[in-house]
Amino acid sequence: MGAELRVATYEAMPTGLPLLGRHASLSASSAELPEGAYTTLRTYGGRGVVRLGQHRRRLEDSIAAQGRPASLDPALLRRALRQALDAGAHLESRVRLTFSPPRLFVAIEPFRPLPERLYEEGAACTTVVLRRPNPHAKDTRFIATAQDAYARLPVEVEEGLILDDHGALLEGLSSNFFGVVDGVLRTEEERALGGVTRSLVLEVAEALLPIERCAVARDERPRLSEAFLTSVSREVLPVVRIDDRPIGDGRVGERTRAIRRAFADLVTREREPL
């Protein structure tokens, strides 16, 4: 039996939103689209989104970093999202926007959250040897590279963590990484891809503990007391093991739980209907 074609891919046009095809995954959809920049978002309450303007700017910034600057019409983006959500009719949706100037594509699938068990018990990660060619551009060409790396991860591992040449923890394959070292929250800024969820987490975390925007170095890893990943689909996902070594006492930490609660409150305050 073939894979379920649960992803619908559209092209946003002033005259409508024609369906280009159906795919088994967002990655499969991206593989058939022109090269460009992408961002992923999810809905809250069926039609609510958070910081759509920030997602649009991320597309524009990533395209500029690729050397072909262009602007994206906010009205076209909002209209295309509404039409795609209407066509999908999912309770909640996960959406990938791909900007290949002047064309905009919308791929949509049902949003399926991770099991709550992972948030209560924490996830396992492993380090991977990989390089993102341009850490300031969310480039569709990296999707296939990340998918190949995911295929090699052990089944019990949630995410692969990218290291620099000296073993510092930069980011996940499709997430940002945060770690607490000696009571200070650390996350790489210059050499990692910035995420919309990451920026929101930094906003709420400022009221909870000190923050340093730099990576956790190799020799600091034994001093990690807590760690978590951020992405639009994972939101704030606790990490309790890296490379089969426990973080702190191997349980989800109170700072991570507090940040997750603060992030959920922010989403409730800021989600806006399309």
VENBEL-V361717 format. One record per residue. N is the residue number from 1. RES is the residue in three letters. PSI is psi in radians with two decimals (NA if undefined). D_CENTER is the distance of its C-alpha to the mean C-alpha in Angstrom with 1 decimal. Layout:
N;RES;PSI;D_CENTER / N;RES;PSI;D_CENTER
//
This chain:
1;MET;2.38;30.4 / 2;GLY;2.91;27.6 / 3;ALA;2.59;23.9 / 4;GLU;2.25;23.1 / 5;LEU;1.40;22.2 / 6;ARG;-0.14;19.9 / 7;VAL;2.17;17.8 / 8;ALA;2.30;19.7 / 9;THR;2.26;19.3 / 10;TYR;2.81;21.0 / 11;GLU;2.24;22.1 / 12;ALA;2.15;22.3 / 13;MET;2.68;25.9 / 14;PRO;-0.46;28.3 / 15;THR;-0.06;30.4 / 16;GLY;-2.86;27.9 / 17;LEU;1.32;25.0 / 18;PRO;2.46;26.5 / 19;LEU;2.19;24.9 / 20;LEU;-0.51;24.4 / 21;GLY;3.08;23.9 / 22;ARG;2.53;22.3 / 23;HIS;2.89;20.2 / 24;ALA;-0.35;19.3 / 25;SER;2.88;15.5 / 26;LEU;-0.61;13.0 / 27;SER;-0.70;13.5 / 28;ALA;-0.65;17.2 / 29;SER;-0.82;17.0 / 30;SER;-0.59;15.3 / 31;ALA;-0.40;18.1 / 32;GLU;-0.02;20.7 / 33;LEU;2.81;19.6 / 34;PRO;2.69;20.7 / 35;GLU;2.51;18.8 / 36;GLY;-2.67;16.8 / 37;ALA;2.68;13.7 / 38;TYR;2.78;10.7 / 39;THR;2.67;8.0 / 40;THR;2.42;6.6 / 41;LEU;2.93;8.0 / 42;ARG;2.83;10.2 / 43;THR;2.78;13.7 / 44;TYR;2.16;15.7 / 45;GLY;0.42;19.4 / 46;GLY;-0.79;19.2 / 47;ARG;0.11;19.3 / 48;GLY;2.46;17.6 / 49;VAL;2.83;14.5 / 50;VAL;2.21;13.4 / 51;ARG;0.88;13.7 / 52;LEU;-0.66;14.1 / 53;GLY;-0.60;16.0 / 54;GLN;-0.65;13.3 / 55;HIS;-0.72;11.2 / 56;ARG;-0.78;14.6 / 57;ARG;-0.56;15.3 / 58;ARG;-0.70;12.2 / 59;LEU;-0.80;13.5 / 60;GLU;-0.72;16.9 / 61;ASP;-0.69;16.2 / 62;SER;-0.68;14.6 / 63;ILE;-0.71;17.6 / 64;ALA;-0.68;19.9 / 65;ALA;-0.38;18.7 / 66;GLN;-0.05;19.6 / 67;GLY;0.30;23.0 / 68;ARG;1.23;23.3 / 69;PRO;2.47;22.7 / 70;ALA;2.73;22.8 / 71;SER;2.66;22.2 / 72;LEU;2.18;20.6 / 73;ASP;2.02;22.8 / 74;PRO;-0.66;21.3 / 75;ALA;-0.72;23.8 / 76;LEU;-0.74;23.0 / 77;LEU;-0.85;19.3 / 78;ARG;-0.73;20.1 / 79;ARG;-0.73;22.9 / 80;ALA;-0.69;21.0 / 81;LEU;-0.78;18.3 / 82;ARG;-0.80;21.3 / 83;GLN;-0.69;23.1 / 84;ALA;-0.71;20.3 / 85;LEU;-0.68;19.8 / 86;ASP;-0.75;23.6 / 87;ALA;-0.64;23.9 / 88;GLY;-0.72;21.4 / 89;ALA;0.62;22.9 / 90;HIS;2.70;20.3 / 91;LEU;-0.83;20.4 / 92;GLU;2.62;16.6 / 93;SER;2.63;14.5 / 94;ARG;2.26;11.1 / 95;VAL;2.36;11.4 / 96;ARG;2.15;10.5 / 97;LEU;2.26;12.5 / 98;THR;2.18;14.2 / 99;PHE;1.97;16.6 / 100;SER;1.49;19.5 / 101;PRO;2.32;22.2 / 102;PRO;0.23;24.0 / 103;ARG;2.51;22.3 / 104;LEU;2.31;19.3 / 105;PHE;2.57;18.0 / 106;VAL;2.09;16.4 / 107;ALA;2.32;15.3 / 108;ILE;2.46;15.2 / 109;GLU;2.87;15.4 / 110;PRO;2.44;16.2 / 111;PHE;2.21;13.5 / 112;ARG;1.84;14.4 / 113;PRO;2.75;13.2 / 114;LEU;2.72;13.5 / 115;PRO;2.43;17.1 / 116;GLU;-0.47;18.2 / 117;ARG;-0.66;20.0 / 118;LEU;-0.59;16.9 / 119;TYR;-0.51;16.5 / 120;GLU;-0.64;20.2 / 121;GLU;-0.38;20.9 / 122;GLY;2.72;17.8 / 123;ALA;2.82;16.0 / 124;ALA;2.49;17.2 / 125;CYS;2.84;15.6 / 126;THR;2.66;17.5 / 127;THR;2.60;17.7 / 128;VAL;2.63;17.7 / 129;VAL;1.90;19.6 / 130;LEU;2.66;17.5 / 131;ARG;2.34;17.3 / 132;ARG;2.06;14.9 / 133;PRO;-0.71;17.7 / 134;ASN;1.77;16.4 / 135;PRO;-0.08;13.9 / 136;HIS;0.09;14.1 / 137;ALA;2.18;13.3 / 138;LYS;1.53;10.3 / 139;ASP;2.28;13.0 / 140;THR;-0.37;13.4 / 141;ARG;-0.32;15.8 / 142;PHE;-0.28;13.3 / 143;ILE;-0.82;12.0 / 144;ALA;-0.66;15.4 / 145;THR;-0.79;15.6 / 146;ALA;-0.70;12.5 / 147;GLN;-0.67;13.9 / 148;ASP;-0.70;17.2 / 149;ALA;-0.71;16.1 / 150;TYR;-0.67;14.6 / 151;ALA;-0.39;18.0 / 152;ARG;-0.07;19.7 / 153;LEU;2.54;18.1 / 154;PRO;2.64;20.5 / 155;VAL;-0.47;20.0 / 156;GLU;0.00;19.7 / 157;VAL;2.29;16.8 / 158;GLU;-0.64;13.3 / 159;GLU;2.59;11.6 / 160;GLY;2.33;13.2 / 161;LEU;2.22;13.4 / 162;ILE;2.31;14.5 / 163;LEU;2.74;17.8 / 164;ASP;-3.06;19.9 / 165;ASP;-0.30;23.5 / 166;HIS;0.14;24.7 / 167;GLY;0.16;22.4 / 168;ALA;2.58;20.2 / 169;LEU;1.94;16.7 / 170;LEU;-0.98;14.3 / 171;GLU;2.99;10.7 / 172;GLY;2.98;9.2 / 173;LEU;-0.63;9.1 / 174;SER;0.66;5.4 / 175;SER;2.95;4.9 / 176;ASN;2.62;7.4 / 177;PHE;2.37;10.8 / 178;PHE;2.46;13.4 / 179;GLY;2.58;17.0 / 180;VAL;2.05;20.2 / 181;VAL;2.06;23.2 / 182;ASP;0.71;26.6 / 183;GLY;0.09;25.2 / 184;VAL;2.31;22.9 / 185;LEU;2.21;19.1 / 186;ARG;2.43;17.9 / 187;THR;2.37;14.7 / 188;GLU;2.46;15.0 / 189;GLU;-0.92;15.1 / 190;GLU;-0.59;17.1 / 191;ARG;0.24;16.0 / 192;ALA;2.67;12.2 / 193;LEU;2.16;9.7 / 194;GLY;2.47;9.3 / 195;GLY;2.66;6.3 / 196;VAL;-0.78;7.7 / 197;THR;-0.70;7.0 / 198;ARG;-0.79;8.4 / 199;SER;-0.65;11.3 / 200;LEU;-0.70;12.1 / 201;VAL;-0.71;12.4 / 202;LEU;-0.64;14.6 / 203;GLU;-0.85;16.6 / 204;VAL;-0.51;17.5 / 205;ALA;-0.41;17.9 / 206;GLU;-0.50;20.6 / 207;ALA;-0.08;23.0 / 208;LEU;-0.55;22.7 / 209;LEU;2.82;23.0 / 210;PRO;2.66;23.4 / 211;ILE;2.39;20.5 / 212;GLU;2.25;20.7 / 213;ARG;1.21;18.2 / 214;CYS;2.81;19.0 / 215;ALA;2.75;18.1 / 216;VAL;2.05;19.7 / 217;ALA;2.85;22.6 / 218;ARG;-0.82;24.0 / 219;ASP;-0.12;27.1 / 220;GLU;-0.21;25.1 / 221;ARG;-0.65;23.3 / 222;PRO;-0.33;26.4 / 223;ARG;0.04;26.2 / 224;LEU;2.18;22.7 / 225;SER;-0.47;23.4 / 226;GLU;2.77;19.9 / 227;ALA;2.70;16.3 / 228;PHE;2.84;12.9 / 229;LEU;2.65;9.2 / 230;THR;2.41;6.6 / 231;SER;2.92;3.3 / 232;VAL;-0.60;4.6 / 233;SER;-0.62;6.4 / 234;ARG;-0.42;7.5 / 235;GLU;-1.91;8.1 / 236;VAL;1.82;10.5 / 237;LEU;2.01;11.5 / 238;PRO;2.52;14.7 / 239;VAL;2.23;15.6 / 240;VAL;-0.15;19.4 / 241;ARG;2.44;20.1 / 242;ILE;2.16;19.3 / 243;ASP;0.75;21.5 / 244;ASP;0.25;23.7 / 245;ARG;2.30;24.5 / 246;PRO;2.58;23.9 / 247;ILE;2.15;22.2 / 248;GLY;-2.21;25.0 / 249;ASP;0.18;26.9 / 250;GLY;0.19;24.3 / 251;ARG;2.82;23.4 / 252;VAL;2.27;20.8 / 253;GLY;2.80;21.9 / 254;GLU;-0.59;23.0 / 255;ARG;-0.72;21.0 / 256;THR;-0.75;17.7 / 257;ARG;-0.71;19.2 / 258;ALA;-0.71;20.3 / 259;ILE;-0.70;16.9 / 260;ARG;-0.74;15.4 / 261;ARG;-0.75;18.4 / 262;ALA;-0.63;18.2 / 263;PHE;-0.76;14.7 / 264;ALA;-0.69;16.0 / 265;ASP;-0.71;19.0 / 266;LEU;-0.76;17.2 / 267;VAL;-0.75;15.4 / 268;THR;-0.70;18.9 / 269;ARG;-0.63;20.5 / 270;GLU;-0.19;18.2 / 271;ARG;2.40;17.3 / 272;GLU;2.47;19.4 / 273;PRO;2.53;21.0 / 274;LEU;NA;20.7
//
